[in-house]
Every structure is written in structure tokens, then in C-alpha cells.
Amino acid sequence: MFKKIFSPCFAVFVLMLCASFSAQAAVSMNALLRQPGDPISGNPNGKITMVEFSDYQCSHCVSMYPVVKSLINKNKDLRVVYKLLPIRGNVSLIATQAAISAQKQGKFNKFNNALVNSASSLDEKLIYSLAKSSGLNIDQLKKDMKSKAVNQIIEKNMQLARDVGLRGTPTFYFAKTNSQDFSSITTVLGSVNERALQNAVNAAGH
């Protein structure tokens, strides 16, 4: 079973994803760590992977962005996989679709930075404005956002969240990138300091 690190600042889902992780066999380590199409930052070939479940409308997720960025800068062998969940309405869905589509143009990190650092609340117009300023081809972006491939990634993220019994965002999972063993995973729940994430990186590396 997972090793867990809890935070009192844990953000609870607006809609509950209330499956139990007792059905471990139903959850694929490939789906968690190595799902094709997921946005990735850090070292794409890193031996340690951190998976972050998040929503662009989640204030705790946004507040964790500089913490995660610092963690990446200090751990050159860290691969970060983003599991984006549109659980807070239509704006969350548009932002999620756009971010996953930005990965297809090789500009996820720049666009992700723009989304989480926006001085104004996100809406559809602002999302496309930020996409344009991030160098994205907007016509291609909109086409990809409606594609079956992008929306299947979102559906898989939501199903995976149910399968692992995810209780809120942000949630972080740490493991060796090539891991096939659920017992080796460390979980960090909620808004925490960098030391908690670094401890999880260290634990995953052992």
C-alpha cells in the first residue's frame, strides 16, 4: 500500500471521486506513470517520476506551482507527469483541453506557466489569449481540443482518479519511472512545502 504524507491544507474535490484503492489490480502502473499523451516537464528521461493530479481552478494547485518548479530545478533526474482533471466546471475543462493540446505543439510548459500565473481569473477568452502569447497556433489548438485523442486523455485521467480513490487536488505520487510495484509509491496529499516533496523524491529513489 502507498506511503502517505498528509497536509491540513488538502483541497477537497467539488465532485467526490469515491472509489477505494483496495482494487489495486484494476489500476495500471502504465496508466499512472507512463500514459502516452500526458504533459511532461522536468527531465523526460528521469529515473524518478512525480505524478501530479491537479485542476487549473484549484487555488491549492496554483499555489504549489512554484514549489514544484523549484523541486524540478533541484532534481535533475526528476520527470513530472501532469494528470489534469477538469472537476471545477466548464473553465476547468477548457483549460485542461488547451493545456493537453499545447503539449502536442511542444509548448505545454510555457502555456502552463501562463495559466497558473495569470493575474486575472481564467475564462475562455483569457485562456486563448494566454495560448496566443505562449506561441501556440490557436486554430490548431482549438482543433486538437475537440479531438478524440485529447478528450480520451481527460477521460482516462478521470477514470484513473476514481480507480486510485483520489480524494482531492493537488495529489502527488512518486515512484521510479520504470516501477511496476504499487508498494513502492509514496503519496503526498495537498498543499505542502518543498521539503515534503523532496522527502518523497528521496524515498522513491531508494
C-alpha positions in Angstrom: 0.0 0.0 0.0 1.0 3.6 -0.6 3.1 5.5 1.9 1.2 8.7 2.6 2.1 12.3 3.6 -1.0 14.4 4.6 -1.4 18.1 4.7 -4.1 20.1 6.6 -4.5 22.3 3.5 -5.8 19.4 1.4 -8.2 20.7 -1.2 -11.3 18.5 -1.5 -13.0 17.7 -4.8 -16.1 19.6 -5.7 -17.3 16.3 -7.0 -16.3 13.3 -5.0 -14.3 10.6 -6.7 -15.1 8.0 -4.1 -13.6 4.7 -5.3 -11.4 2.6 -3.0 -7.9 1.8 -3.9 -8.4 -1.7 -2.5 -8.9 -2.7 -6.1 -5.2 -2.2 -6.9 -5.2 -4.7 -9.7 -7.6 -2.6 -11.7 -5.1 0.2 -11.8 -2.2 0.1 -14.3 1.2 1.4 -13.3 1.5 2.3 -17.0 -1.6 4.5 -16.7 -0.3 6.3 -13.7 3.4 6.8 -14.7 3.6 6.2 -18.5 0.3 7.1 -20.1 1.0 8.4 -23.7 -0.1 12.0 -24.3 0.2 13.2 -20.7 2.0 16.6 -20.4 5.5 16.2 -19.0 8.1 18.6 -17.6 11.4 18.2 -15.8 13.7 15.5 -17.3 11.6 13.4 -19.7 14.1 10.6 -19.3 14.3 11.0 -15.5 14.6 7.8 -13.4 12.2 9.2 -10.8 8.6 10.2 -11.7 6.3 12.6 -9.9 2.7 12.4 -11.0 0.6 15.5 -10.1 -3.2 15.4 -10.2 -4.4 19.0 -10.4 -7.1 21.4 -11.7 -6.4 24.9 -13.0 -9.3 26.2 -10.9 -7.9 24.8 -7.7 -6.2 27.5 -5.7 -4.0 24.9 -3.8 -2.8 23.5 -7.1 -1.9 27.0 -8.3 0.0 27.8 -5.0 2.0 24.6 -5.5 3.3 25.6 -8.9 6.5 27.5 -7.6 7.2 24.7 -5.2 7.1 22.1 -7.9 9.1 24.3 -10.2 11.8 24.7 -7.5 11.7 20.9 -6.9 12.3 20.3 -10.7 15.2 22.7 -10.7 16.9 20.9 -7.8 16.4 17.4 -9.0 17.8 16.9 -12.5 16.7 13.3 -12.7 13.0 14.1 -11.9 10.3 13.5 -14.5 7.0 15.2 -13.8 3.7 13.9 -15.3 0.6 16.1 -15.1 -2.8 14.4 -14.7 -5.1 17.3 -15.4 -8.7 17.0 -14.0 -11.5 19.3 -15.2 -13.5 18.9 -12.0 -14.5 22.5 -11.4 -16.7 23.4 -14.3 -16.5 24.5 -17.9 -13.5 26.8 -17.5 -11.5 23.9 -15.9 -12.5 21.7 -18.9 -11.4 24.4 -21.5 -8.1 25.0 -19.7 -7.4 21.3 -19.4 -8.2 20.6 -23.1 -6.0 23.6 -24.1 -3.1 22.5 -21.9 -3.1 18.9 -23.1 -3.3 20.2 -26.7 -0.4 22.6 -26.0 1.7 19.5 -25.3 1.1 18.5 -29.0 2.8 21.7 -30.1 5.6 21.3 -27.7 4.6 24.4 -25.6 2.9 22.9 -22.6 5.4 24.2 -20.0 5.2 27.8 -21.3 1.4 27.7 -21.5 1.1 26.0 -18.1 3.2 28.8 -16.6 1.0 31.4 -18.2 -2.2 29.7 -16.9 -1.1 29.3 -13.3 0.4 32.8 -13.1 -2.5 34.7 -14.7 -3.2 37.9 -12.7 -6.9 37.5 -13.7 -9.4 34.7 -13.2 -9.4 32.3 -16.1 -12.2 32.4 -18.6 -12.4 31.1 -22.2 -11.2 34.4 -23.8 -8.3 34.7 -21.4 -7.2 31.1 -21.9 -7.0 31.6 -25.7 -5.2 35.0 -25.2 -2.6 33.2 -22.9 -2.3 30.5 -25.5 -1.5 33.0 -28.2 1.0 34.8 -26.1 2.7 31.5 -25.4 3.3 31.0 -29.1 0.6 28.4 -29.8 -1.2 28.1 -33.1 -4.7 28.9 -32.0 -6.5 27.3 -34.9 -4.6 24.0 -34.4 -5.1 24.3 -30.7 -8.9 24.6 -31.0 -8.9 21.7 -33.4 -6.9 19.5 -31.1 -9.1 20.5 -28.1 -12.1 18.9 -29.8 -10.2 15.8 -30.9 -11.0 12.3 -29.6 -7.3 11.8 -28.6 -7.2 14.8 -26.2 -10.6 14.0 -24.7 -9.7 10.4 -24.2 -6.7 11.5 -22.2 -9.1 13.5 -19.9 -11.4 10.6 -19.6 -8.5 8.3 -18.7 -7.4 10.8 -16.1 -10.9 10.9 -14.5 -11.1 7.1 -14.5 -7.7 6.8 -13.0 -8.6 9.2 -10.3 -11.6 7.0 -9.5 -9.5 3.9 -9.6 -7.0 5.2 -7.1 -9.6 6.7 -4.8 -8.3 10.2 -5.3 -9.7 12.4 -2.5 -8.7 15.9 -3.7 -6.3 18.1 -5.6 -3.4 18.5 -5.6 -2.2 14.9 -5.1 1.3 13.8 -5.9 2.6 10.2 -6.5 6.3 9.4 -6.5 8.0 6.2 -7.9 10.8 5.0 -10.0 9.8 5.7 -13.7 10.1 2.0 -14.6 8.3 0.8 -11.4 5.7 -2.0 -11.7 5.2 -2.2 -7.9 2.4 -0.3 -6.2 4.0 -0.8 -2.8 7.0 1.4 -3.8 4.8 4.5 -4.4 4.9 7.5 -2.0 1.8 9.8 -1.9 1.8 13.4 -0.9 -1.7 15.0 -0.4 -2.5 18.6 -0.6 -0.6 21.9 -0.4 2.7 21.1 1.3 6.2 22.6 1.5 9.1 21.7 -0.7 10.7 19.5 2.0 7.7 17.2 1.9 8.1 16.7 -1.8 11.8 16.3 -1.6 11.4 13.6 1.0 9.1 11.8 -1.4 11.6 12.1 -4.2 14.3 10.7 -2.0 12.0 7.8 -0.8 11.2 6.9 -4.4 14.9 6.8 -5.3 15.7 4.2 -2.7 
